[in-house]
Structure formats: structure tokens, C-alpha cells
């Protein structure tokens, strides 16, 4: 019999700002636990997303300023410099390149934005 130990990580929620800090159908950046996190208010879809702010293509902290949209119904952000597109759901590169970005759980409660980090 195999002894498999499963370690469950706890999500710690950090206040990232208020809903008025992030423009409709746009993004903003918050520094949380030393990480630049891009937060997206995808108003057209009535959804919020959070990812790394770092574009892995040229190592620039810029994704929060990217254009959001969707490709085949999947929400995405495009780097404003080189147009690499990333899924806002799971972070995979939708431009056919071998890049990924980290995504984070996000919740909005009483006008406040919270980002979840597994620690």
C-alpha cells in the first residue's frame, strides 16, 4: 500500500484596494507580500481576475496596463508592448509561445478587493 501524504495549503487573503482603484474593463497593479499583482476588472464579463504583473516575454512589469478581451470566450490580457496574450483563467500563453503567468484567486466583498496567496 502506498502512503501518500497530501499537503493542503491555506489561502491567506490580502486587501489589495477598492473597486474604484481599478478602471472598468482595465487593470491596475498592487504590491502584495513583495509581489506585483495585476488586477483586472473585466466589467463586460462581470468578472475580476488577478495575475502576475510580469510579462515573461521581455521580463517587464507591465501586464496591468495590458488590453483585456477574450479569445474563443476565454478572457485574456495582451501585453501592451509585444502583444503576447495570456489567459486570465490559468495564465497560459494564447499566442502560441511557451510562456505562462501565475494567476491568483480574487474576491470582492463590500467594495474591497482581496487577493489570495497560498502560503
N, C-alpha and C positions, 0 to 999 in steps of 0.2 A: 504494500500500500504506500502511495506517495504521501508524504507530509508536505502540504503546500500551505504556506503562510501568506495570507493576503493582508497587506498593509493598507488601511484606509487613511487617506489624507483628509484633514479637516480644512474646509474653506474658511478663510478669515475675510470678512467684508470690510473694505475701507471706503470712507466717504471720499468721492472724487470731485464733488461740486454740486451745483444745482442744475436743473434742466435749462435754466436761462443762460448758463455758461456755454452751452453747445448750440450752434445755429441749426435751424431746421434744415434737413437734408444736407447736413455738413458734419464737420468734425472739429474736435478740439483735443488738446493734449493735457494730461495731468501727470504729475510726478507722484508715484505711489511706491513706497518702500524702495526708493532708489531706482525705480523703473519708469521710463517714459511710456505711458499708456495712451494710445489713441482711442478716443471715444466718439462714436458716430450716432447721430440722431437721424435715423432713416425715417423721416416723417411720412413719406409716401407709402411706406410699408407698415407704419405704426410699430417700428421695432428699434431697439437700441443694440449696439454692438461695441465690443472693446477688443483691441488687438495691440501688439507691439507697435510702437511708433516708428521703429527702424525698418526701412526698406532694405532687404538683404541684397538687392542687386548692386547698389553702389554704396551701401553702408551709410545711408543718410537718414537722419531723424526727421521724417517729412510726411509720413502716411496720414497723419491727422489733417493735413491740408489737401489730401487727395480728393478726387471726384468719386462720389458713390453712385451706384446704379445697379443693374442686375444683368446677368447673362444666363439665358435659359431659366429664368425665375430664381436664380441663386444670387443673393446680394453680394456685391463686390465693392472694393475700393481700388482705384487706379493711382499709382504713384504719380504725383504731379510733374516730376522731372522726366521719367523714362517710360511712363505709361504701362509698366508691368501691373497686371491686375491680380488681386488676391481675394479669395473667398472670405467674406466676413463671418461665415459659419465655422469653417475649420482651418482657415489660413493657407490652403494650398494655392499655388500659383495657377491662375486661369489663362495665362499667356503661353503655356506650353513649356515653360522653363522649370528647372529643378530647384525652385526656391519655395520656402514656406515662411509664414509668420505665425507667431503664437497668438491664440485667441484666449479671452478671459470671460468668465461669467460676469454678467452685469445685471443689475436690478435698479428699478426706480421706485422709490417709496416717498410719498408726501413731498414730491418735488425735488428730492435729493437723489443723486446718482451714487451707486455703490459698485465697486469692482471687487470681485472675489479672487483671492490668491490662495493657492494650495501651499500650505507650509508644513 
